[in-house]
């Protein structure tokens, strides 16, 4: 198998894990559990966390909810790009680069949400820690980002061919070229 094919498969798996991680609370029936929060729960109950003193002022910003709800949208778009590259509607390398570019913000958001939930769990609060879905999202984001490293090859500088001077006549006469 080619490295690019393996990297595309790992990227698709990572983005799929991100998407499933955000849907996991609904599938498992754990949505809104008070002891463990998923990314969707964190986006939904940020005001309650602020009222109880469980989170910092960063969660009061409306952009926080937009970022948290953007993660599954980013993952779905990256999966769509990879599929379009696989069926050759888009160029494969372009689709892989777009999927990688989408994995970076998803990884940052997932890791920050995981850190916020970890900090919240360490204080005296109702949150016992991050839910399995947030861990799945963070693992998928790291896998999707790390898939690019498998494909990445540093460019090797080729030395240019030496420039040859035009042939000259031995007797000093100019050539008719």
C-alpha positions in Angstrom: 0.0 0.0 0.0 1.1 3.5 -0.7 1.8 5.9 2.2 -0.8 8.3 0.9 -3.5 5.7 0.9 -2.8 4.7 4.5 -2.6 8.3 5.5 -6.0 8.9 3.9 -7.5 5.9 5.6 -6.2 7.0 9.0 -7.4 10.6 8.4 -10.9 9.3 7.5 -10.9 7.1 10.6 -9.8 10.1 12.8 -12.5 12.4 11.4 -15.1 9.6 11.8 -14.1 9.2 15.4 -14.5 13.0 15.9 -18.0 12.8 14.4 -19.0 9.7 16.4 -17.6 11.2 19.6 -19.9 14.1 19.4 -22.9 11.9 18.7 -21.9 9.2 21.3 -24.0 10.8 24.2 -27.2 10.6 22.1 -26.4 7.1 20.9 -25.5 5.7 24.3 -28.4 7.6 26.1 -26.0 9.6 28.2 -26.8 13.0 26.9 -26.9 15.5 29.7 -25.5 13.3 32.4 -24.6 15.4 35.4 -21.4 13.5 36.3 -19.8 13.4 32.8 -20.1 16.0 30.0 -19.6 15.6 26.3 -18.6 18.3 23.9 -22.3 18.9 23.0 -23.2 19.1 26.7 -20.4 21.5 27.3 -21.7 23.7 24.6 -25.3 23.4 25.8 -24.8 24.0 29.5 -22.0 26.6 29.6 -24.3 29.1 31.3 -25.1 26.6 34.0 -21.4 25.9 34.5 -20.7 29.6 34.9 -23.6 30.1 37.4 -22.2 27.3 39.6 -18.7 28.7 39.3 -17.4 25.5 37.5 -15.8 27.2 34.6 -13.9 30.3 33.6 -15.1 33.4 31.8 -14.0 31.9 28.4 -17.1 29.8 28.3 -19.4 32.9 28.5 -18.4 34.0 25.1 -20.8 33.0 22.3 -17.9 32.0 20.1 -17.3 29.1 22.5 -20.6 27.5 21.6 -19.9 28.1 17.9 -16.5 26.5 18.1 -17.9 23.5 20.0 -20.7 23.0 17.6 -18.3 23.5 14.7 -16.2 20.4 15.5 -18.7 17.8 14.1 -19.3 20.1 11.1 -15.6 20.2 10.5 -15.3 16.5 10.7 -18.2 15.9 8.3 -16.7 18.3 5.8 -13.3 16.6 6.0 -15.0 13.2 5.5 -16.8 14.7 2.5 -13.5 16.0 1.1 -11.8 12.7 1.5 -14.7 10.9 -0.3 -14.7 13.4 -3.1 -10.9 12.8 -3.5 -11.4 9.1 -3.4 -14.0 9.1 -6.2 -11.8 11.6 -8.1 -14.1 14.5 -8.2 -11.4 16.5 -6.5 -7.7 15.9 -6.8 -6.7 13.4 -4.1 -3.7 15.4 -2.8 -5.9 18.5 -2.5 -8.6 16.6 -0.6 -6.0 15.2 1.8 -4.5 18.7 2.4 -8.0 20.2 3.1 -8.8 17.3 5.5 -5.5 18.0 7.3 -6.2 21.7 7.4 -9.6 20.9 8.9 -8.1 18.5 11.5 -6.0 21.2 13.1 -8.8 23.4 14.5 -10.8 20.3 15.5 -7.8 19.0 17.4 -7.2 22.4 19.1 -10.9 22.7 20.1 -11.1 19.1 21.3 -8.0 19.4 23.4 -9.1 22.7 25.0 -12.5 21.2 25.8 -10.8 18.2 27.3 -8.5 20.4 29.4 -11.5 22.6 30.6 -13.4 19.5 31.6 -10.3 18.1 33.4 -9.9 21.4 35.3 -13.6 21.4 36.1 -13.4 17.8 37.4 -10.4 18.7 39.6 -12.3 21.4 41.5 -15.3 20.8 43.8 -18.1 20.6 41.3 -20.8 18.4 39.9 -18.7 17.3 36.9 -16.8 14.1 37.5 -14.7 14.4 34.3 -15.0 14.3 30.6 -17.3 11.8 29.0 -16.1 9.1 26.7 -17.3 11.1 23.7 -14.8 13.9 24.4 -12.0 11.5 24.8 -13.0 9.9 21.5 -13.1 13.3 19.8 -9.7 14.2 21.1 -8.2 10.8 20.0 -9.8 11.1 16.6 -8.5 14.7 16.2 -5.0 13.6 17.1 -5.2 10.6 14.7 -6.5 12.8 11.8 -3.7 15.3 12.5 -1.1 12.6 12.9 -2.1 11.0 9.6 -0.5 13.9 7.8 2.9 13.1 9.4 2.7 9.6 7.8 2.3 11.1 4.4 4.7 14.0 4.8 8.1 13.7 3.2 10.5 16.5 3.5 11.5 17.7 0.1 15.0 16.9 -0.8 16.9 19.6 -2.6 18.3 18.6 -5.8 21.5 20.1 -7.0 21.0 21.8 -10.3 22.8 20.4 -13.3 25.9 22.4 -14.1 25.5 25.0 -16.7 27.6 24.1 -19.7 29.2 26.8 -21.7 28.6 26.7 -25.4 31.3 25.0 -27.5 33.8 27.3 -28.9 36.0 26.8 -32.0 39.6 25.9 -31.2 40.9 28.3 -33.8 39.2 31.3 -32.3 36.5 31.6 -35.0 33.0 32.3 -33.8 30.5 29.5 -34.2 27.5 30.0 -36.4 24.9 28.9 -33.9 
